[in-house]
Amino acid sequence: MNVTRERLDGWESGEASPTVAQLRNLAKAYKRPLAVFFLPEPPSGFMPLHDYRRLPGTIGEGWSPALRLALRRAEGQQQAASELRSLLGEEPPALPVVNADATDAERFAAEARGVLGVTLAQQFSWRDRYKALAGWTAALEEAGVLVLQTSGIAVDEMRGFSISDPVVPVIVLNGSDAPRGRIFTALHEWVHLLLNEAGVCDLHDQGDGQDDETERFCNETAAAILMPADTFGQEAAVRAAHGDVEVPDSIIGELATRYSVSQESVVRRLLSLGVGSWDFYMHKRAEYHEAYMQQRADEEGFAPFHRVRVRDLGKAYVRLVLDAYHGDRINVSEVSDYLGIRLKHLPKIEREALTR
């Protein structure tokens, strides 16, 4: 704020007041709506997140400011999407109901995948990891889910979370994660939504208790969606390795490329089908984590603002804003507010959002 500590103390005690310009800067610094500062007292229930979970192995005991901000932003977009649909007179698609028992991961996965309508032929054609992420994301959006992304949060703290809602369900992915990691997280959270549960997940599957049982089920089901047993289990490489304690890296890599999933997901799926051992899985998991961290350090780069903005807001949300604008339901200034952009970026953002 570039003010003295004494002046800030005076504002907080009520002995002095900031100017409107200073108040706007305060709102930006604290990342709160300007109107909050005019309330007689701090709002209660500002973050109704009692049902969100953290799992063993995460960093710290609480949420980082970045994670809190991501949660608030997701909730704000959810409310905005609901408003825009109302303005457009749209009836949101009802979240499908999966009839399979929530203890049978294989049957649950078959139904959950069927709802998304992604064929194995499509999946096998997505050899590029970013095309695969875009394909699964588009399928989730077609099912009525807002898929958002965020950055600036450690992957060890949060790989993804979901907000259950009958009108606008939301999935948020950590944009710092690898593309194939984000695919797995998206489907993990898809299962959470179908179970009508919300969660902040790091995808660990150890520990005890009901929450951990749910996490394990979501992990198993996400893996089964990506690698259906009736196809994956009949792969020659899988049948040849059945009963082995360890699996060659060449086989793991071949399956990961074919199904466009991470190598860790392959090893975990093989374990569920009776291939490999738990010790082998944990050893490979640590190995892949180390390799992933090195890869991230080597691949750090720059992406254009408009591309990152559309990625974070989600194409479905941006298209909803544009539909409302072109349908004369909102004006150009409101477009700027809904998207959080300056108008000079709008043409590029529109082109990016309309790219399939």
N, C-alpha and C positions, 0 to 999 in steps of 0.2 A: 504493500500500500504506500510505501515511501512516506510514512508519517512517524512521529515519535511515539515511543511507548506511552508517554504521559497523555498524548492526545487520544490514543486508542483506549486507554483506561478511562478517560473522560467520557468517551462515547458509550462504553459499556456500563458505566455507573449512571448515565443519564445526566451528568453535569453539563455535557455539551452534545451537539448533534452534528453529524456529517452533512455535507452538501449532497444534493441529489447525485451529482457526478461521483462523489466519493462513495455514496451508497451503492451505486451501480458497480463500482470496482469491488466493493465488499462482497456483493452478491456473486461476482465472478470468482473472487478469492475463496469464498466458502462454498461455492457451487450450489447455491440455493436460489430459488425464485426471488425476485426483488420484493414481491408482496409479503414474503415471510417476515421481513423486517418491520412491517407495519402491524403485525399481530400483537395483541396485548400480552401474550406469553408464548413461549415455544410450543409448537404443535405437538400433541401426543399422538402415538400411533402412526408416526410419519413413515415408518418402515415395518409394515405388518409381515414379518418374515419368520415368525416363530416356528414354522414347519420346515425351514431350510436346515440342511444337515451338513456337517463336516465329518470327514472320515479320519481314521488313524493315519499318521504319517504326514499330515499337512503341516505347513509352516505356521507357527504361532497358535495362540488360542482363540484369537478374535479375527475379525475380517479387517483387511487393509482398507484404507480410505478409497483406493482404486476399485476394490470389489464392491464396497458400499455404493460408490458412484455408479458402477455398472448396473447394480440391482435397481437403483432409482431410475436410471435412464431406461432400462427395459420396461419397468412398470409405467413410466411416462409414455413410451411408445405404444404400449398395450392400450392405454386409455385413449391416446390420440387415434389409433387405428379404429377403435370402437366408435369414436365420434365421426370419423370420416366415412365409415360404412353406413352410419345412420344418415349422414348428409346425402350420400349417394343412393340411399334407399336399398342397399344391398342386404341380402340375408346371408350371413356367414355360413359356410358349410359346417354341419354338425360333426363334432369329433366322433370318429367311428367307435363302435363298441367291439371289443375282441371277446369272443365267447369262450376261448380256451382258458383252462384253469391257470391261475397265476403261479402255479408250481411246476407247470410243464413248459419249459423254455422252448422246446422244439416246436410244439403245436402253436404256442403263442407267437413265436417268430414267424411261422408260416402265414398266419392270419395278418400279423402286423406288416409283413412285406407285401402281402396281397393287396392291402389297402393302398400302399404307395404305388403299386403297379409297375415296379421296376423289374424288367425281365432279366434273366441271366445273359441273354445276348447283348442287351444294353450294357450291363455291368462289365462284361468281358471286353466290350469295345472301348471302355474308358481306361486305356492304358496310362494316359497322363493323369497324375494324381490330382491336379487342379480341375481337370474336366470331370473326374470322378466326384470330387467334392461338390462341384456345381450341379452335377446330375442328381445326386442324392438331396441336395438342398432344394432344387426345383421340385422334386417329388414331394418333399415335406411341405413346401409352400402351396402346392396344388391341393394338398390335404387340409389346407386352412391354417397352417402353423406359421407364425412369424419367426424367421430364422435370422437372428442378429449375431454380430460378432463384436468383440471388444479387444482392447490391447492395453499394455501397461500393467498387466497382472501376471505374476509368476505362474507358470503352468503347474508347479508343485502346490500352489494354493487353490487354483480353480482351473479345471479343464472345460467345465460347462455347467450350466444350470437351466432349469425350466420353471415356468410359471403356469400352473394348471388354471384353465379358465374355459367355461363352456362356449364363450364367444370368440375370444382371441387368445389361444394358447401360444406360449412363447418359448423358444429355445435360444439360448445365448451360448456361443462358442468362443473359446479363447483364441483370438487371432494370432497369438504367438505360438500356438501349437502347430505341429506338422500337419499338412493337409489330410493325410490318412488318419492321423490321430483325431482330427476334427470330425471326420466321417464317423468313426466309431463313437465318439462322444455324442454326435447328433442323434444317432440311432439309440444309444443308451438313454438319452433324454426323451426320445420318442416313446420308448417303453414306459418311462415315468409318466408321461402325459396320458398314455392309454390306461395306466393304472390309477390315473387321477391323483397323482402325487407329485410334489415339487421337490427339487433338491439341488444343493450345491455339491458337486461331485468332483473328486480327483481320480475316480475309477480304481482306487485300491479295492481289493476284495478280500480283506482280512478283517478279523475282529469278530465280536459276538453281538447279539442283540437283533431286534427286528429290523432296524435301519440297515444293518450290515447284510442281513438276509435279502432285503430288497435290492441292495446294491449288487450283490452277487447274481441275483436273478436278472437284473437289468444288463449286467455284463454278459451273462450266458446268452440271453435273448438277442442282444445286439450282435454278438458273434454268430449266432445261428441265422440271423437275418442276412448278414453279409456272406456267410459260408453255409448255405443250406446242407443239412446232413445227407440228403438223398443225392446230392451232386458232389459236394466236397468229399464226403466219405467214400465215394466210388472213384475218386481220382486214383490213377495207378500208383502215384507216389505215396498216397496215404495208405492204400491197401498194402503196399510193399513194406511200409514202415510199421504196420500194426503190431503192437506189443513191444516195440523197441523202447529202450529207456532214453535214448538220445536220437535226434534227427539231424541229418547232415544239413549244413547251411545252404547247400545248393537246392535242396528240396524246399526248404523254408522260403528262400528267395523266389523260386519259381511259382509257388502257390501265392505268395504275397503279390507278385506282379499280375498273375492271372485274375485274381479277385480284387485287385486294387485296394489292398488292406495293408496294415503294418505287419512287420515280421512278428512282433510281439503278439498281435491278434491271432496270427496263424498258429504260433506255438501254444497259445491258450486254448484255441479251438481243437487242436490236435489232442491236447490233454483230455478235453471233455469227451473225445471219441476213443480214448484208450491208447493213445500214442504218446510216448514220452512219459516223464515223471514230474512230480511237483518240484523237486530239487533242480531238475533240468530247466523247467520253466523259470524259476526264480533266478537261476544263473544267467539265462539268456535275457531276462528282463533287465537285469543290472547292466549287462553288456550293451543292450540296445539303448538304454538311457544314456550311457556314457557316449556312445556314438552319435546319438541325437543331439546332445549338448555341443559336441564338436562341430556337427553339421550346421547347427544354428549359428555358431560363431563365424563359420566360413561363408554363410549365405546371407549375412546381414546386408540389406540393400535399401533402396528407396522406391516407393510406389507413388504415383501421382495422387494428389489430394482427392480428386473426384472418384477415383477407383476405390480408395480406402473408405471414403465416406459412404459409397453405395454398399460396399461390403459390410460395413459396420451397421448401417441402418437396415440392411436387407432389401433385396430387390422388390419383394412383395410390398413392403411398406412404402418404398419410394414410388412404385407404380400406383399405389392407392392415393398418395398425395397428388401425383400428376393427373390421375383420373378425376379427382375432385376439382383440380384447377381447370382442366380442359372442359369439364362439365359445368363451369361457372358456379361451383358451390363454394369456392374459396378464392381469394384474390392473390396476387403475386406476392404481396407482403406476407400473407399467411403461409404461402409456400416456403418462404425463407425461414419463418419461425418453425414450421413443422420439420423441415430438413436441417435446421441449424446451420445454414450456409448464407454466404453473400450471393446476390443474384447473378454476379458475373460467372459463377460456377455452374449455373443451372443448365445451360445447353449441354455441357460435357456430362453432367450427372444424368440428364435425361437419356442421352445416347447410351451411356453405360448401363442404365437400368433396363433399357429395352433390348439389350443384347442377350440372346439366349445362349 
